[in-house]
Amino acid sequence: MTYCCQTWSMTKAVGQKLRVAQRAMERKMLGLKLTDKISCKEIINKTQVSDIAKYIAKQKWKWAGHVARIEDTRWTLRVTEWQPRNGKRSRGRQARRWRDDDIVRTMGNTWTREAKDKEEWRRGAEGLILQWMDGA
């Protein structure tokens, strides 16, 4: 369910759909039906499965640190820093980008410099993941 989740732009709608799917899978594991009227909190306590949004945020955080520490010119780093500048922009809201949406909102524009220190990046992960989950 979370294959390549590191590269997703998480929206509230996607996060909600993932949580609903996770709860449905947990109910299936326990042999419960929606008509049993058992709350999500009770299901979580019984299954002891971690929240999918928290897992995805943690994976994305780890991937962002890895991408920021890349030294050569691999495509992952080039695509992350790419700025499209030719032609007219299509109508409507600007598309949500991977780094602008979550990483830059949380860490600011200097996130690549801060991610160079691997240990500091790991230490800051938990608090910022919780902040992400509140905003997403």
N, C-alpha and C positions, 0 to 999 in steps of 0.2 A: 504494500500500500504506500510505502514511502520511498519507492525507488527513485533515485535522483532528486530527492526532495531538497537537496542543498541549492539547487539552481532555480527553485520556484520563487515567484513573486507572490508572497502570501497576502491574500485579501481577507476581509472578514467573512465573505461568502464562502471562499475555499476552506478557511479554517472551520467554519460551522459545518460544512458538508463532511469534512474529514471526521469531526467529532461525532456527528450523527452516525456515520458509517462505523466508527469504532464502537459506539454504544450498541449498535445493532449486532456487531460481531460478538461483543461481550454477552449480550442477551442470548445469542445462539449458543455460546459456550456453556452458559448456565442452564440452558433449556427453558428459558423464560419467553413469554409473549408480551406484546404491548398491552394486551388486555389484563395482564396480571397486576398492572399499576404499581410496579416497583420503581422507586426513584433512582435517578442516575447515581446519586451518592451511595446508595446501598449497593448498586451493581459494581461501582468502582471499589468499594471496600471488600466485596467478595472476590473479585478477580485480581486485585492488586496490580493491574496493568497501568503503566504510566501514561499520562496524557499525550496524545499524538502531536498536538501543537507545540508542547514543550520539547518533545523529541526532535521535531523538525527545526525549531529555532536553534537548538543546540548543534545539530548537524550543519545548519547554515552558518552558524558562528564559526565552527571549526573550519569549514570550507573557505570562508572569507579570510581567515588568518592564513591558511595555506596559500591562497591566491595572492595575497599581499606579500608573502615572503618569497614568491617565485623570482629568481634572479635573471633568467634569460628571457627571450621574447617568445614564449609559448603562446598559443592562441587563446588560452584562458585569460591570461593577463591582458592581452591586446583587446579582446572582446569586452572585458570589464571596463577598460579605460576608453573605449571607442566613443566618439561623439559624432553622430551623423550631422553633416552640415550642408548637404547638397539637395536642391529641389525644395518644393513647398511641403510644409507639414500638412497632414490630413486634418480634417475638421474634428472638433471635439476635444476632449481632455487628453492631455499628454499621456502616452503609454507608461505604465508603471514599470520601472526598471529594477533589476535585481538589487543593485547596490544603493541606488537613491532611495528606494522605498524603505528598506529596513536598516541597512548598515549606516548610511549617511545620516538618517534621521536620529539614530541612536548615538553614534560616535562623532558625527561631524565630518567635515571634508578631509580631516587629517587621519582618518582611520587606517590608511595604508601605512603611515609612519608608525602609528601606535601598535599595529599588528606585527611589526618587525621583531619586537621583543616577545618571543613565544611564551615565556612564563607569565609575563604581565598580562598578555592577551587571554591566557587560560584562566588566570585569577579573576579577571573582570567579566568572565562569561556568565556566571550564574545570575548576578544582579541585573545584567543587561538583558538576559533572556527573559527574566520576569517582567522587565520594562517593555520588551517587545510584545509579550503576551497581553499586557494590559492595553497596548496601543493597537494590536491587530484584531 
